[in-house]
Amino acid sequence: MHSELLKEEAARFISNCYKELGKEQEIANRIKEIKEQINKTGTYEHTFEELVHGAKMAWRNSNRCIGRLFWNSLHVFDARDALDEDIIAEALFHHIRYATNDGRILPTITIFHPHRVRIFNHQLIRYAGYETEYGTIGDKQSIPFTKFCEQIGWEGQQGQYDLLPLVFSIDGYPPVWKPIKKELVKEVEIEHPEFSLHHLNMKWYSVPIISDMRLEIGGISYHCAPFNGWYMGTEIGARNLADEDRYHFLPAVAELIGLDTSMNRYLWKDKALVELNIAVLHSFRKEGVTIVDHHTAAEQFKRFEQQEAKNARRVTGDWTWLIPPLSPAATHIFHQSYSDEIQTPNYFHQEAPYEKWLIEGIHKSGAAKS
């Protein structure tokens, strides 16, 4: 980013951040310090307080997130000094442990050096996907990344729920991979309170830790900043386990609960989706793992809108993402419109780094596991 634009972005962030923190009297001096630092080095460094509140503001500004009511509860870990692969790996393992919290999920973000560390995973916890002569095994969406992991030396078990390793690089060097121990990941076996679905052996992990997005605060981009909230049930029951390009359990669920699938007008897909989502919510609650149903999530988003109005802040949103995939018309969000204007701080999608390595033809010898 050009230095003058960086100064503008920094000044805008500091003004908003410090006003929210009740530190208006410090704004002018802090902006002066930052401009001097940019003049000398071409960039500037956030204080821990700025980092924490900036990450929270980014969640609050995330147009696609329905769970923004809890933005101010985000736990922030500062890992900007972590530049050793073992220290980075431990920071990621710590994030998983802390956020999982034995099922009582804690919204968490771990922020690494702005540009020297990159995580290759879409989520810290993710199941592998394999193409075989007998069909697909595991998560179809994970097939490209699974192939990449195998290319750099990881060996999967060709199972339905193999945990992919953590893959990251430092300073642009070839990536390293670290296996995730099974005991670190809390998984939930999916069962239904009325129907027997155990033959399908469905399960899912407790915490969705997004790890491939760029966090931008005051013009500074943190390319490695994994973060999580908790699951909304439909993310698992209507997408991960149901989509044709994921686990595609919907026809099997319909058969097990005795639905007539011969004609679309019987709405068997709709019925099966509801029962699968009931199973997900039931199973997570039974195991004591935090989860929210989509109706409650929509009500919480309405409270968020009301809170923001009281604070004279405009709520932006991507309507296509805010509406749940199940019964969207039963939520108030469906009947409203939102401006999709992007505000900062925020989280942004970025190119998956493993795609670059695949194109350049990295070989096993170019990556390592310690």
C-alpha positions, 0 to 999 in steps of 0.5 A: 500500500502506498505510504500516503494511502496507508497514512489515511487508512491508519488515521481513519482507524485510529480515530474510530478505534480510540473514540470507541475506547474512550481515548479521544485525547490520545488520537492526535499524538498517536496519528502523529507517531504512526505517520513518523513511523511510516515516513521512516519505515514505510509501515507501522506497528499496532499496539496490542490494544489496537490489535485487539479492538481492530480484530473485534471491529473486523468481525463487527464489519463482516458482511457475511456473518450472522453471528456479529452480536458477539463481536466484543467477546472475541479473544485475541492472541498476539503471535506477531513474533512467532517466526519459528515453525515449532512456535507457530505450530504450538500457537495453532494447537493452542488456538484449537485447545483454547477455542474448543474449551471442552465444548464451550466454544470461545470466539478466538483469533490468533494474529501472526506477523503481517506478511511473513507467515501464511497458513495454507489450510482453509480451516485449521480443522478439516477432513480430507477428501480422496478420489478413488476408482470406487468413488469419492471418500471424505470431503469432496471440497477438500480433494485439491488441498488433500492432493497438495498435502500428499504431494508434500509428504503427508499420507492419509488413511483414505478414511471418511474423516481423516484430519488434514495436517496444518500446513504453513510457510515462513518468509515464502519458503517451501511449506511445512506440515504438522499433523494434528493429534486426534485428541486435540479435536473434539468431534461430535457423532451425529445421531437423531433423537427419534430415528436411527442414523448410526449406520451412516457414521456421521460426525463433525468437528466442534469448531470452525476455525477459518484460516485462509482470510486476510485481516486488514486493520488500519491499512495493515494486512495480516495474511495469517490470522485464523479465527472462529466463532461457533457453528450454526447448525445449518452449516453442518446439517444443510451444507457440510453433510448434505451438499452433493459436492460435500458428504451428500448424506441427504438421500441416505438420511431420507431412506433411513427415516422412511421417506418416499424419494420417488418424486420431487413433489413429495418434498423428501429433500426438505423433510430430510434436511429438517431431520438432519438438522435436528440431528446435528443440533441434538448431537451437539447439545448432547455432547455439550458443544456450543451451537446455534440454530438458524432461527435463534441466530437470526434473532441474535442478528436482529439484536445486533442491528438494534445495538448498532443503531443505538451506537449510531453505526450502520449495519452492512451485510451480504443478504445472500450469505446472511439468510440461512440455507434452511427456511430463510423466509421464516427469518426477518433477514429474508424480508430486509435489504442490506448495503453490501458496502465494505467497511474496514477493519474487515476480513477479506478472501485471498488466493489460496497459497497452495494453488501457487505451489501446485502450479509451480510443481513443488515436490516432496523434497521441497517441504518438510515435517519435523 
